[in-house]
Amino acid sequence: MSSEKPEYTFRYPVKAPESGSRRDSLLEMIRIQLESLLGLLSLYQGGEEVKVDGFRLMNEAESIHPIFLPQIDKDSNKAKVEVEVQAKAKVKVEVKVKAEGEPKLEPQPQPWPEPQPFTSFQRLRNADLYEPRIPHIQGVLESLLSVITLESDGKPVKIDGFRLKDLNHWLVPSAGDPAEVFDHLATRCDCDCSFCYLRGNPPSLALEQPQRKSEEEWEEARTRLNYFSPPGKRALFPTLGSPYEVLSHPRALDLLRELREKTDRPFRLSTNGNRLTPNFIGALAKLKPVYLYLSLNSSSPKRRAEIMGAVNPETAIHSLPLLGERGIPFAVIIVPWPFPSKEEMLSDLRETVAYADRHNVHLVEVSLPGYSRYFSPEPLFDREDVWSSVVSEVRVLRREVQCPLLVKPSLYEETLHEEKFNLPAVVGMVKNSPAAHGGIQKGDLILSIGGLKVSSRPQARDLLHLHHQNRTPALSLSIQRGKKILDLDLLTGQHGYPYAPETDHHLGMIFMGAGFRPSLLEDLKTLITNHQARNVLLLSSPLVKPVFLQILRGSSLFGGIQIRVEVPENRYFGGNICMGDLLVAQDFIEAIRDYLRKNSPPDLVVIPSSPFSLGQWRRDLEGRVFTAIERAAGLPVALLDCEPIYD
């Protein structure tokens, strides 16, 4: 794809070869390239996968050289030391406040900037996740430079980096989501939240956020926009770091305007609300469909200033009615932070939910708080006490407000309060949605949709989404309400704000999370059969394990097969983190070793794919490929394909 606009240059560093290495440079060159390749692909012979861990040179009769070095060798035998990790300082954004009476100015589009002669290097840590062929190129170059010197016109040439040539070669499959472009501007924030999870990121996290000038970020973003093709389902590979705030970027509106010319898909934007002035909301309204995830956290200016460091806390609070006037649906996000006390946290939660409900919020998400050992080496609060108290309060509030009210992670609430898991029970309805107009109530259990019986939450959500996509004008539902069975008819065209067909998917019905797909049991059986295993170790999380075991007990697929379910400790993040999606390869390796100290080796270890699903290359949050687990454990390891638990 060609462009009349100047293109951003993607540059990556190359390190000079180290002197005094004890290894054979020529041998190490081959080993490094083989190791790098085996992190990108699998070898096959006659349709069967072949696993290798060494090589022999054709001119050697005996010596077999290892491809993979022990982890301690890679770390140059350095002893592990505890280091104090300072919270990364966020990039502050200067916000100019107009004096009263000053005329309102509409944001004006700015011309495309001229390309800078040199751009900063991209982060190879990010490429480990999203495009590991780039670190492979770096490794090949560095291994070659350890044994050769490049020259030009008869003179030696030193290099310190390389750049990508034709960006058409670096296009990857795309879902056509506009966030694939605008999320690359989420590099700064104008808040300083006490509970921000970015404060607790481990040093080796591959989601490194480069600190660059805003104009360079803008140049990269508009180049991505140029190659973004929703019809062709192609886009440039991502280079995302840990996300901050898109709307805090000085060129955010410029990018969104250009992006709107290319796609009519909704812009789903996360924001702390500091930029949501009347003028800014007016500019967003011209870009609809837009959906905002507003991290309000508190409707009290005093508390919002205290826990978020907001300079003008009223701006976000006052934005709710303004968003309604402009017809922009929004979710309110609340992280209940138990300081200065749990009681004050719960009181503020009640007031904030009530405030959001009065202003026609689409839904309220209550994100249960957590922290890593890098955030605080000492315990900050009793997770079980705080989480259970918040969930109990939410369940009371659901009876008092109209808006849907969700807890995340929803599996915690489900396993704490429900006897049977994964049911298609409605926990809320979007105001003025087809579901609300059609008579659906909180607590209704969906029995059938369009005449098709449903038994699980994923099945109900899939069918509702299908009818939504097909624009079915009327839809019959059978529901159970208490002991009564009722038949209802939904008119899908009967709706109003805050419901919007462009941004809703299930006709306004809100469930307790996405749920567990029963088809995963069939996929698990296929993995076990393919490995001819009878004794299986499945590694899960404390949230998923009880749901999986209940569904497993109701299945007849695994006769004669023993499945043990264990929960790895999250050593990587530590703290009170319990989400399985945040485990890394080393956590799984340590869990297998712990298991083998007390049990005989299983025939197969099964691990959910979600901790390795951020990119398309099966790598964890450190950029380490999942096959490292099998090599370290010495046991067959298979990934069970499943979606991350975002809710």
N, C-alpha and C positions, 0 to 999 in steps of 0.2 A: 504494500500500500504506500503510495507516495503522498506527500504533503507539501503545501505551499508554505506552511509555517515552519520555522526553524526547529529542528529536532534536538531533544535532550540527548546528551552523550552518557551512556551507562559505562562507568569506569570502575575497575576493580584492581586492588593492589597485588603486587608480586613481591615477595620478600627476597632479599639477597641470600644466597646460600650460606649456611653456617660453616665456619671453618673449624677444623680440628675434630670432625665427627669420627667416632670410632667405627662406624659402619662402612662397608664397601660401597662407595658412591654409585657405581654402576649397578650393583645388585639392589641397592636401596631404590634407585630410580625405577627399576622394574617392579619391585614390591609395592611401592607407593601407587603406581599406576594400576596395578592389579587390584589392590585394596579399594581404590577409589571406584574402579569399574564395578566391582562386586557390591558396592553400595548403591549402584544404579540399576543393576539388572540381575537376572538369574540365568544360569547356564542350563541348557537342555541337550539331551542325547536321545534320539529316537522317541521324542515326545515325553520323556521322563526327565524330571529335574535332577541335575547333577550338582552336588555340593562339594566344593573344593576348599582347602585351607592351606595349600602349599603349592610350590612349583619347583621344577628342576630344569636347569639350563641344558640345552642340547649338547654342550661340550663337556658336561659333567656326568660321570657315571654313577656316582653314589649320592651326592648331597641333595637333600630336599630342604628347601628354604620355606619358612612360614610366611604366609601372606599377612596374617593378622597378628600384631604384637600385643602382648598383655597390656591392659590399660595402664598399669603402673609404669611400664616401659615408655608408653606414649607420653606420659606426664614427666618424663626425664627423671624418674625415681624421686621426685620431690615429695617430701612428707606432707600429708594433709595438715594444714594449720587452720585454726579458726581465725577468721578475719572479721573485723567490724565493718559491716556494709552500711555505708551512709545512704540514706534515701536520696534518690536522684532528684536534683532540683528541677522543677518544671519550668518550662520557658514561659515567662510572663508576657502578657499582651497588654500594651498600653491602650486604654479605652478613653477616648475624649468625650466628655459629657457636654452637650450643648447647653448654654444658658437659656433660661426661660425667655420666650419671646423670639428666640433666634429662629429664622425660617427653616422648615424641615427640608432636608435635601434627599432626594432619591439617590441610591447608589448608582454611580455611572460606570458603564463597562470601560475597562482600560485596554489599551492596545497591547497586542502580543509583544512581549519583551524581546529584545535582541539576545541571541544566545551568548553566554559568557564564554571567553576563550578556554577556561578550564573549569570543570565542575569537580566537586569533591568525590572521593571514592564512595561507591556504594558499600554497604555492609555485607561481608561474606557470611556472617552469622545468619542473616535473614535468608540468603540464597541457599544455605544448607537445608532450610525447610521447603522453600518454594521452587527453587530451580538449581538442584545440586549439580547439574552439569557445569555450572559456572565454577564452583569450587573444584570440580574435577579438572577443568582447564587450568585453574591456578596451580593445582597440584602437579599436573603434567609439566607446566612451564617451570615451576620451581625445581622439580626433579631433574629436568633437562639442564637447567642452569647450574646445577651442582656438578655437572660433568663437561659442560661446553661453555663457550663464550660466543655470543652473537657478534656479528660484524656487519659493517656497511661501508662500501668503497674501500675495503682493505683495512678498516680501522675497527677496533673493538667498540661495541655499543652496550651501554648499561641501560637496563629498563627497570622501572619500578611499578609497572602496571600494564593493563591491557583494557581495551574497550570493545564493546559488541559492535559488529559491523551492520549487516542488514537486519533491522529489527523484525522484518517479516519472518525470519528464521526462529524468532523467539516468541511467536504467538502460541497460546495454549487454549484448550477448550474453555469456554466461558458460559456461565448461566445467564448472561445478559443483565446482571444486576448492576445498576448504576453505582452501587457502593464499591464495585471493583475499581472504579476510577476515583470517586471523591474521598474514599477512605485514606488515600495517600496524602491528603492534606491534614489528617488528624495527627498533627505533630506537636501541638502546643495546647496549653490550657490556661485559663484565667481564674482557676480556683485552686485551692490547696486543701483538699478534703482530708480530714483526720483519718478516715477509713480507706483511703484510696489504695486499692490492691497493688498499684504500680510501685508503691513504696516498698513492697515486699518481694519484688522480683529477684530471683537468684542471679548471681553474676554471670552464670553460663547460659542463661536463657537466650535462645536463638532469636527471640523477638526484640532485637535491638533497635531502638529508635534513634536514627541519626539526627544530629543537631546541625541543621543547615539554614542558610538564609531563605527567607520566604520566597524570594524570586526564583531561586534554584528549584525549590519544591514545586512552584507554579510551573516552571518549564517542564519538569518531569510529568506533572499531572496533565498538562495539555498535550504532551506527546502521547501519553496513555489514552487520552480522549481521542486522539487522531486514529489510533489503532483499535479502539473499542468498537466492535461490530456485533450488536445484538442480533441482527438477522443472520449473520454468518456464524454466530456463537463462538467468536474468537476474540481474544484480548491478549495484551502483553502479560507475561508472568508477573505476579505480585512481588513487591518488596516491602511488605508491611512490617512495621514494628509494633510494639504495644500501643494500642490506640489511645489518643487523647481526644481533643475536641475539634471536629471539622469546622464548625461555625466560628471558631476563634481565629481561623486563618484569614489574613487580610484579603485573600483572593477567592474566598469560598463562594460568594455569590457569582463572581465572574465564571467560575468553573461550572456551577450549577446551571447558569443560563445557557452556556454552550452545550452542556450535557442534555438539557431539555430539548434542544434542537435535534438530538440524535435518538432519543428514546422517550416513550410515553410511560415507561414503568415508574412506579412510585419511588420517590426519594425517601428512604427511611433513615432519618438522621438522629443520632444521639447527641444530646446537648445538656449542659448544666443550666441553661436558661439565661445566662448573663448577657447574651447578645439580643435577647428577644424584646427589643423595644418596639413601639408601634410601627416605626418605619421599617425595621428589619422584618417584622412579621408581614407587613404589607408586601415587601419584596418577595418573601417566601410564597405568599398567596398567589403571586403571578406564575409560580413554577409548579402549581398543583398538577397531579396528586403528590402531596407531601404528607408524611407521617412522622411525628416527633416522639422520641423517647426522652422525656424530660426528667432529668435527675433533680427533682425538687427537694427530696429528703426531709424538708420541713416547711410548713406554711408560716412559721414564726421567723420574722426577719432576724431577731436576736440569735436564735439557735442556728439558723442557716449561716449567719456570719461566723458563729463560733465553730461549727463542725466542718464548714466548707471553705472558710476564708473568703467568702464572697464580699467584695467591696460595696456593691449595691444590691443587697439581698432582695430588695423589693421588686427589682426588675423581673426576675423569674416568677415570683409569686403573683405579680399583677398580670403576667402574660396569659394566664389561663383563660380569663374572659375574652381577651383580645384574640386568642387563637380560635375560640368559638365564634366570634363575630366574623372572622375571616374564613371559617369553614375548614380549618386545618385540624384533623383529628390528632389526638396525642395520648400517650400513656404517661402516667406519673410513676417514676421510680423512687422507691424509698429504701434506703439502707438504714435500718434501725440500729443506731450505735449506742451501746449501753453506758453512756457517759453524759453527765456526771453520775447518773444512777439509772438503774433499770426502770424504776418507777417514772422518772422524767421521760425516758425514752418511750415507754408505752403510752404515756399521756400525750406526748407530741405525735405519736403514730395515730392515735384516735383523731386528734384535731386535724392532722394533715389529710387523712383519708376523707374526713367529712368535708373539708374545704375542696378537695378535688372532686368529690361527688356533686357538690353544689354547682360546679362549673362544667358539668357534662364531660368529664374525663372518659375516654374510651375504655380504659381499664387501669387498675393500679397494680403494680408489681412490687411486692415486698421482698427484697433480696436479703436473705439471712447473712449476717456479717461473719467474716472470717479473716484470718491473718496468717502469714507465713512466719517462719523462724527468723527471716531476714527483716520482717516488719518489727517483730519484738521477740527477743530471745527468751523473755519471761512470759508466763501466761497472763493474758489481759482480762479474760473473763471465762466463766464456765460455759462452754458452748452449749451443752445440753440444757442448762437452766435458761439461758437467753433464748435459744431457738424454740424450745417448747413454750416459753412464755409468749413469744411473739406469735407463734402459730395459734395458741389458744385465743389471743386477742383478735387475730384475724378472723377466726371462726365466729366470734361474737359479732364483729363488725359486719360480716357478710349478711347478717340478719337485719342490720340497721340501715345499710346504704343500698342504693340501686345499682351502682356501678359494679362490674366484675372485680373481684379482689383475689389476686394470686400470690402464692408464696413460691419463691425460688431458692433452692431446688425443691420442686413440688413433691418429689419422692419422699422427702423427709416428712412432710405433713401426711402423706398417704400411708406410709408405714407406721406412723405414730398413732393415727386415729381410725384408720379403716381396717375392717376385718378381712375383706376380700379386695384384692388389688386389681388394677387395670380395667375397672368397669367404666363404661361410657356414661358416667354421671355428669350432669351439667352443674357447674359451680357458680355460674353467672351468665348473664346475657348483656350484650352491648345495648345501651339505650337506643330506642327507635330502630332496632334491627328487625329483620323478618322474624327472628326467633322471639323477640320481645312482643311484637305485634301479634304473633301467632299463638301466644298463650303458654310458651315454655316458661317454667319456673325453676328457681334454684333447687337442686336436689333431684330433679327429674332424671330417671334412668332411661336411656334410649334403648328400645327393644328392636325397632325396625325402621328403616329409612327407604322410602319409595318401594315398600313391599319386601325389601331384603332384610333378613334378620341380622342383627349385629350382636356380638358378644364381647368385644374388646374396644378399648378407647381408640387405638390406631385405626381399627376398621371403621368406626363411626366417623372419625375425622376425615379419613380418605373418601368415604362416600359423600359426605357433606361438601368437601372440596370439589369433588367431581361434578356434583349438581351445580355448585357455584360457578365453576368454569364453563359448564354447558349452558348456563343461564336458564335453567329449568324454571318456567314461570310459576309453577305451583308444586309443592312437595308434601307428600303425606308422611307422617311420622306416627309411630306407636310408642307410647312412653308408659313407664310405671311411676306413679306418684303415691308414695305410701303403699297401701294395699290395692289401689285402684289401677286399672289398665285403661288408658285414654288414647283416643285417636285424634290427631291434630293435623290441620292443613296450614302450611306456611306459604304465603305469597311473597316470592323473592323480590318482587318489585316494590314492596311496601316497606319503605325505610326512610330515615332522615338522619341528620347529624346527631351523634358523632359516628354513626355507622356509615361506611362508604364501600361500595362494591370493589373499588380499586385496591383497597388496603385490608379488607376483611376476607376471610377464607371459609368460614364455617357458618355462614348466615347469622352470625352474631352469637353463636353458642360458644361458651368458654369452658374448657375442661381442665382437670387437674393435671396439666402437662400432656406431653405427646403420648406417653404410655409405652408399654413393652410389646413389641411385635411378636405374636405367637410364631410367625414364620421363622424367627430366629432359632427355634428349637429344631426345625427341619434342616436349617443350614448347619447347625451344630452336629446333627446326626450325620450329615454328609461328610463333614470334616472327620468325624470319628471313624466312619466307614472307610474313607479314603486312606486313613492311616492304620486301618485294621487294629484299632485300639480297643482295649477292654477296661483299662484302668486310666481314668482321665482326671487331670487336675485343671480346674477352671478358676482363673483369677478374676475377681470382680471387685466391687466397692461396697462399703457398708450400706449405701443407699439402694443399690440394685440387688444385692444378694437376697434379701427377704422376698422381693418380688419374683426373682428368678426361681427361687426354691419352691414358692407356692405354685407357680405355673409348671415347673418341672414335675411336681408331685401329681399334677393332673394329667400328665402325658404318658402315653403307652409306647413311646418311640424307643425307649432306652432299656428294654429288657436285656438282662445279662451284662449290662454296662454299669460300672461304678463311676459316678461323677462326684468328686470332692470339690467343694467350693471354698476357696480361701480368699482373704482380703489382705492385699499387700499394705504395708505401712508406707505412708508418703514421706519418705526420708528427704526427698529432693526439696519440696517446699517446707515441710515440717509445720510447726505451729499447730493450728487446729483445722488444717485443710483436710477434707475428706472426700472430695470429688474424684472419682476414678479417672475422669478425663485429664486430670492434672498429674497423673503418674508418668514417670519417664522409664526408659529401658532399664536403668540401673535399679529402680524400685522393684521391677518385676524380677530381675536377676537375684536380688537379695531375698525376695519372697520365696523363690524356688529353692534357694540354698537353705533358708530357714525350714522349709517343708521337708527337704531331704534329710535334715538332721534328725527328724523324728519319724519319717515314713520311708517306705520303699519307693524307688523311682516309678513314676507313672509312665504309661506308654505314650502319652501325649499331654502337652500343656496347651491349653486354649486361653487366649487373651483377647479381650474386645479390641476392635480396631480403632475405637474412638480416640485413645491417646495418641494415635499415629495418623490422624486424619486432617490435621490443619492444612497440610499441603497434599499433593497427590503422590508423594514419593515414600509414604509409609515411614515417616520419621517423627521422633518425639520432639518435645519442646526444647531439647538441647540440639536438635538437628541430627540425632543419632538414629540410624536405621534399625528397624525392629529385629532384623536377622542377627544383630549382636547378642540378643537374648539367648538364642539357640546355641550360638558358639560358646558363650560363657557358661551356660547351664549344662551343656552336653546332652540335651534332651530334645526330641522333636517338639517344635513350637509352631502353632498355627494361629492365625488371626481370624476371629469371628467378625465378619463385617457388620457393623452397627453404627447408628448415627450418634454424634455427641449429645449429651444430655444438657441442652441449653436451658431447659426448664425443669 
